[in-house]
């Protein structure tokens, strides 16, 4: 089976994305996950450029990676000095890595206008830098910056740069579409010409996504023989991002017969994509191919009824191959077949015309029109479903609550909540302060409930999201609109999401908190009614299974 | 110049996206904008399937569109009846449109397993449906569902379906990659075979993005001669979405020499992409090619200094061609050159080593480490910049504020804010209720300030976003983390964004509100110091220029 190596640059080029900041600790955590995923190279940073990257290369020496080789990034040496005296190249050696990628100019315009050197001097920079580093590294790659634009402008010069790099000892010549504007047909044509001019040279591809073609360009390069693909997790990177390894790897493995990380590691892809997003504090993109939350989510009625019969009808691969799952969304577009599908997951085999189904459908429509969205809060849906099926148990009842936030010029903001609940026949009245009003409410609520329900101590709030549902109303602007709060919670085993909607962010948060607590108590309840059985518990749709 | 027509299906296939809900009014608004953009066809919906779509086709009759032809979507008739008696085909006619796309099965497996009819009967459904509709429509398109998968499974049958559609009068045979899993090289190979078998047939392409290849597959089809491209604005659609017209149109126009909407309309693309996102209440994807907020945003120090010299160095097109703008992000990665670039926009020509620059850099780093992000809140940055440059004017000073939220089982949530400010030598002490705590604060703040600053009445809050900055801390979970609030405000001329960060969502909202009001007052102030001059006012970076 043909092989291609995966060179991940999330920790270097990925951090050029807007709103992307990684600490050294974040980088170490991500590097360990990338190693677990089975990528071949992890580019940790540009050791000569900033202290975070320098610290990473020092710290990663304490980790024994199983699969991946850590690589450093650097540029050809400064034109005013020699390779031996260039601090940037020295930093690459001091990083004590087995592999490095050195980028150099191959577009004549960049050599003369950005570097401001002669074309001949630029070639000397490439040769000199690579020849100097060669004895210090096991593997040495040349990143041919702007190669495709350079080739279009001056093919002979672009090829001369590649030759210089090869002759100076580069193991792989990585063709970069730095500005991200190349078309797949151009990439294919240019690669064929390079192969004709430099037969046998090992080529790599490093694409950017400025024309939404980075994945296609990378796959075209591998189809034509490229041995190395550079990219980032989730396509993070400057401007429109780098080539997205989370799309490239599965297409190579599952559609093109090229072995990269192997089918067993591939099953970790969705989980690790999500881990990287969370660690980098990036909002996951739901429509992301293969690994996104919506990637196998079916909404249209025609699609849903076909997928229930046979998933292959509207799924290009089995989502389990990349660690993802099929989902059926709850929406008025799809209607009853979706409700029946969910009901089966909870252990109910309902008929289309069951009055309970019609009631639930009407209630869902009413709530959707108010801004509730159960497709992203399946635990709230599950509670609603069992309520509609007649489950009337109450773990507690709210009598009232109150939150006060006060600030004056001198002091830290102060938040205090009081909560009054009816719990097991008693009135529980608690007060708490917190870091903000929702935290104060959460603490007061737990104080009121934990004496009666000690398993709540296992539960944690993991994420809290706020969405304003409609813009600028006539009376007073955005803040007078509906607010939807989504809360993600977890305990030792599971994660689940709940929703609340109100004009008031505090009330919406309260609803989502209460649903989350009710869901936890329901799942832990030995006397819950009806008992859906172990099988359904294990795959309950309210839980995020990754 | 070669031409290709653009068939937009945002209003039909786009609404299959998760969390996408469009009312009839939303659809009308979007249709008018698409017409302004110059697309050739607007698929308004599936009139036989739901009341929203039916209402759209009725309502759109009241609008005289300038460029676009409204099209309806429908399926081949039900196998248990005839075309004449099929309510779904009748609804297409009743929609009173000039064009329609009718989808039919071309994958043998789908005919036998999803439709549960014989292969011959499926061909009859195609022929009968198209022949019945033909006299009622000016233009008739056949959407060959699952064509590429069907061709791979049974090429003769897939071609037979196309032939039946052509013979029954279809003007364009639209080849659909319904499951979105096809590779560009496959698409090219299959299209070449179709062209060899059905010479002269007008082909269209309808791609989905499940392998992140929808744009590449669409461009390959047009390169090989396809006359119609179907897709959606921003790539909205089921699962991973449809082919993204916001990427396809500029690549055809600017890179492939194919005329679609023309260069003048192309300049509206970023604005209309944004309009559709806002109307559909979808969070814009910042890394979106061509039109995204980050698409021409430069962060890396090497890139920033080169782009300042010559934008072509790291931009594949001139962003003005698609109505977008270059941006330089403020980040510790890029450092001083970014600060100098912004300063020039405000009318300051600062030296690298100016102590004010070093102070500002230190202050920015301190605030970034607390969670402030000025790259998405340029009005807050502008205020900070002028403060650091010595601007000491105060429009008001906060003495204290307080917000109370109270709920009991019987009533609506109640929010009351009190604000005490020092304004022009007087103490203003106001109280207000509101729809939630931030609205109450906003109203109380305006009550205190409007008597002294009447132009504040022009200002509106347009959007309000909350982001929790770090997950699950040790003491109490997500709600105890830092909260970043972004507020977008606008008046008659401009829009601007401000940021606040605190443990407490109320305090973070307060900071962003106060910055927003200060920015408005600063811009309106005839005595503001220093006066950056008219030129800079017009393009001040705190404003969102679209």
Interface residues (C-beta under 8 A of the other chain):
Chain A: X15 X16 X17 X18 X19 X21 X49 X50 X75 X109 X110 X113 X114 X178 X179 X180 X181 X183 X184 X185 X209 X210 X211 X212 X213 X215 X216 X217 X219 X220 X223 X235 X238 X239 X240 X241 X244 X247 X250 X251 X255 X256 X278 X281 X283 X285 X286 X287 X288 X289 X290 X292 X293 X294 X295 X296 X297 X298 X299 X300 X301 X302 X303 X306 X309 X310 X312 X313 X314 X315 X316 X317 X329 X331 X333 X368 X373 X375 X376 X397 X398 X399 X400 X401 X402 X403 X404 X405 X406 X407 X408 X409 X413 X415 X434 X435 X436 X437 X438 X439 X442 X443 X460 X461 X462 X463 X464 X465 X466 X468 X469 X470 X471 X472 X476 X477 X478 X479 X480 X481 X483 X487 X488 X502 X503 X504 X505 X506 X507 X510
Chain B: X15 X16 X17 X18 X19 X21 X49 X50 X75 X109 X110 X113 X114 X178 X179 X180 X181 X183 X184 X185 X209 X210 X211 X212 X213 X215 X216 X217 X219 X220 X223 X235 X238 X239 X240 X241 X244 X247 X250 X251 X255 X256 X278 X281 X283 X285 X286 X287 X288 X289 X290 X292 X293 X294 X295 X296 X297 X298 X299 X300 X301 X302 X303 X306 X309 X310 X312 X313 X314 X315 X316 X317 X329 X331 X333 X368 X373 X375 X376 X397 X398 X399 X400 X401 X402 X403 X404 X405 X406 X407 X408 X409 X413 X415 X434 X435 X436 X437 X438 X439 X442 X443 X460 X461 X462 X463 X464 X465 X466 X468 X469 X470 X471 X472 X476 X477 X478 X479 X480 X481 X483 X487 X488 X502 X503 X504 X505 X506 X507 X510
